[in-house]
Amino acid sequence: MPDQLDIKELPDGVSFKVRVQPRSSKNAVSGIMGDSIKINLTSPPVDGEANAACIAFIAGLFKVSRSSVVITSGHRNRSKTVKVTGIDKNIFCSIIAAYI
C-alpha cells in the first residue's frame, strides 16, 4: 500500500482523501494523486449527482451500505474527505491495493 495516502483510522472506521474526476467514461479507481485516491465517475458535477455517485461507488467498493459512507469535507470540490464506517485500515489497504 503506498505510504503517501492520507488514511486516518477512527474508532468506528477510516477516513481518507479522494480526488473525483466527474463525467468519465466509467466509474473506477484510477490510481493515486498526491495523498488521495483518484476516482473516475460518470456523473456530472451538478446538483450533488457526483457526490451521490461517489458515495454509491465507495460503498460498493468496500461492500458496506451507503449510509456507512459520508463525505466529511469537499462537498463542492473535486478533492473530498470520505469516512467509511465498519472497516479498518487493514481492510481498506487490502481492497485499495487491488486497484492501484
C-alpha positions in Angstrom: 0.0 0.0 0.0 1.5 3.3 -0.9 2.5 5.3 2.1 1.6 8.6 0.6 -2.1 8.1 1.1 -3.6 10.1 3.9 -5.6 7.4 5.8 -6.8 8.0 9.3 -8.0 5.1 11.4 -11.0 6.1 13.5 -12.8 4.2 16.4 -15.6 3.2 14.0 -13.9 3.2 10.6 -11.4 5.0 8.4 -11.2 8.4 6.8 -9.3 9.1 3.6 -9.0 11.7 0.8 -10.3 11.2 -2.7 -9.9 13.2 -5.9 -13.0 12.9 -8.1 -13.0 13.2 -11.9 -16.6 13.6 -13.0 -18.0 12.9 -16.5 -15.7 10.0 -17.1 -16.4 7.1 -19.4 -16.8 4.7 -16.4 -16.8 4.5 -12.6 -13.4 3.3 -11.5 -10.4 3.8 -9.1 -7.8 5.2 -11.5 -4.8 5.5 -9.2 -3.2 7.9 -6.7 -3.0 11.7 -7.0 -0.8 13.2 -4.3 -2.2 11.9 -0.9 -5.6 11.0 -2.4 -7.2 8.1 -4.2 -8.3 9.2 -7.7 -11.8 8.1 -8.6 -13.5 8.5 -12.0 -17.3 8.9 -12.0 -19.7 9.0 -14.9 -22.0 11.5 -13.1 -21.7 15.3 -13.9 -20.9 17.7 -11.0 -24.4 19.1 -10.9 -26.9 19.2 -8.1 -24.9 16.8 -5.9 -25.0 14.0 -8.5 -21.2 13.4 -8.4 -21.3 13.3 -4.6 -24.2 10.7 -4.6 -22.3 8.6 -7.2 -19.1 8.9 -5.2 -20.9 7.6 -2.1 -22.5 4.7 -4.0 -19.2 3.8 -5.7 -17.2 3.8 -2.5 -20.0 1.8 -0.7 -19.8 -0.8 -3.4 -16.0 -0.9 -3.4 -15.8 -1.6 0.3 -19.1 -3.7 0.4 -20.8 -1.5 3.0 -24.1 0.2 3.0 -24.4 3.7 1.5 -25.3 5.0 5.0 -21.8 3.9 6.1 -20.1 6.3 3.7 -20.1 10.1 4.4 -18.3 12.9 2.6 -17.0 14.9 5.6 -15.5 17.7 3.6 -15.3 18.9 0.0 -18.9 18.7 -1.0 -18.5 21.3 -3.7 -14.9 20.4 -4.7 -13.2 17.6 -6.6 -11.0 17.0 -3.5 -13.0 15.3 -0.8 -12.5 13.6 2.5 -14.6 10.5 3.0 -15.4 8.5 6.1 -16.3 4.8 5.8 -17.6 3.1 9.0 -17.5 -0.6 9.5 -14.0 -1.2 8.1 -10.5 -0.8 9.5 -7.2 0.3 7.9 -6.1 -3.2 7.0 -9.4 -3.9 5.1 -9.1 -0.5 3.4 -5.5 -1.2 2.3 -6.2 -4.7 1.0 -9.1 -3.6 -1.1 -7.4 -0.5 -2.5 -4.2 -2.4 -3.2 -6.1 -4.4 -5.8 -6.9 -1.3 -7.8 -3.5 0.5 -7.6 
